[in-house]
Amino acid sequence: MYNFDELIPRRGTSSYKWDDPHDPPDTIALWVADMDFPAPREVTRALLERARHPVYGYSRVSESLSEAFIAWQERRNGWRIDGDWIVPSPGVVPVLHFAIEAYTNEADGVVIQTPVYPPFSRAVKLLGRRLVLNPLVRDGLRYRMDLAQLESVIDAGTKLLLLCSPHNPVGRVWSAAELRELGELCRRRGLTIVSDDIHCDLIMPGGRFVPLVSLGEEFAQTSVTCLAPSKTFNIPGVGSAFTVIPNPKLRAAFRRAGEKTALLSLPGLYNAVAAEAAYRFGGPWLDELLPYLRDNFLFLKDFLAKEMPSVAPAQLEGTYLAWLDFSAYGLADGEVTRLLREEARVRLNDGPSFGMGGEGFQRLNFGCPRAVLKEALTRVAAVFSAYEKN
Ligand SMILES: Cc1ncc(COP(=O)(O)O)c(C=O)c1O
């Protein structure tokens, strides 16, 4: 049994989320995607035990870590992974860079579907590739991919599509039908897909995640899947990643690109220890966490409906990130962010940083004890009530 209501102060731990010197000291941090919950206790136990051994030498991805990862994916997501397909990787963001290097040349087009996790566009730009935008379409409170539009923005030089599945920040868990249609279009047009499935275990109760690659050999042979224990078990600080590439040619090209950067090297000692304990023993923790996250989202939705009815969250199927539409207030994005940070002293992620379609939105991380969420929302409502139409 876990108590996710427990308040664990994180200030003073060099937390990226909580210790930003630019934030007033009483800021409530609901931005970057890590949660304020303790990791599964088996992870802490394994780390402590390893720390007790006083020689901290180079580490390797052991057979037992690979086995634990493979067993998890099969048990939870019904996907059978062959050990040879796995390329242990330092993190999913580096993987995006390696994949762009591996599968495209300079000035080639890379498709992203905005609004999306900002490192997608950053990676494309930093590596001198051409950003090809296929913005998601908003139907009420739900988003969908626009494949007719995708067909029209792809040209002969477009080689790659970066898929976010489930999608950060809009909270969609793509259905098998949606993924199949996307996969077929990309195959027909010769695009490789990099599917960032980092949020795949954070599915709201009743929902189901489908890995694109599990939908058929044709998709497995033309895609790269990014997985990691970091979001699932809230261990991003010690996190690592696993890139799964069934096609040997794509795998070899990926390895070459990674090795060139000298970043595709041995895993950090504690990454391997934490990842193995998490995949082996973290299931019951996650099973308790998911209903708590769902209830946090329902609390948020209910609170907004009562106190800030102009701000509705996008329908949430997965992740612990709520995508909130502030546009009804008619304020500039910078002003919404200023009011949040300076007046409410609540830090969210501003919508425009997620690219086209992010204007007017803010992303809120509700992976925190409910009391913290309540306090943050109360502060936000106190500031924005002045803008609610009566
Ligand atoms: C979609 C997505 N990909 C990747 C990452 C980060 O991955 P990593 O820390 O392994 O680089 C995040 C973190 O928020 C994310 O939301």
The ligand as a MOL file (V3000), in Angstrom:
LIG
                    3D

  0  0  0     0  0            999 V3000
M  V30 BEGIN CTAB
M  V30 COUNTS 16 16 0 0 0
M  V30 BEGIN ATOM
M  V30 1 C 7.2890 12.5670 -24.7970 0
M  V30 2 C 8.5390 12.6160 -23.9900 0
M  V30 3 N 9.6930 12.1070 -24.4770 0
M  V30 4 C 10.8440 12.1260 -23.7730 0
M  V30 5 C 10.9130 12.7080 -22.5190 0
M  V30 6 C 12.1980 12.7790 -21.7700 0
M  V30 7 O 12.9290 11.6220 -21.9270 0
M  V30 8 P 14.3830 11.4820 -21.3180 0
M  V30 9 O 14.3750 12.0970 -19.9700 0
M  V30 10 O 14.6070 10.0080 -21.3180 0
M  V30 11 O 15.3200 12.1710 -22.2890 0
M  V30 12 C 9.7470 13.2720 -21.9770 0
M  V30 13 C 9.7990 13.9400 -20.6750 0
M  V30 14 O 8.9560 14.6960 -20.3200 0
M  V30 15 C 8.5500 13.2200 -22.7190 0
M  V30 16 O 7.4060 13.7260 -22.2400 0
M  V30 END ATOM
M  V30 BEGIN BOND
M  V30 1 1 1 2
M  V30 2 1 2 3
M  V30 3 2 2 15
M  V30 4 2 3 4
M  V30 5 1 4 5
M  V30 6 1 5 6
M  V30 7 2 5 12
M  V30 8 1 6 7
M  V30 9 1 7 8
M  V30 10 2 8 9
M  V30 11 1 8 10
M  V30 12 1 8 11
M  V30 13 1 12 13
M  V30 14 1 12 15
M  V30 15 2 13 14
M  V30 16 1 15 16
M  V30 END BOND
M  V30 END CTAB
M  END
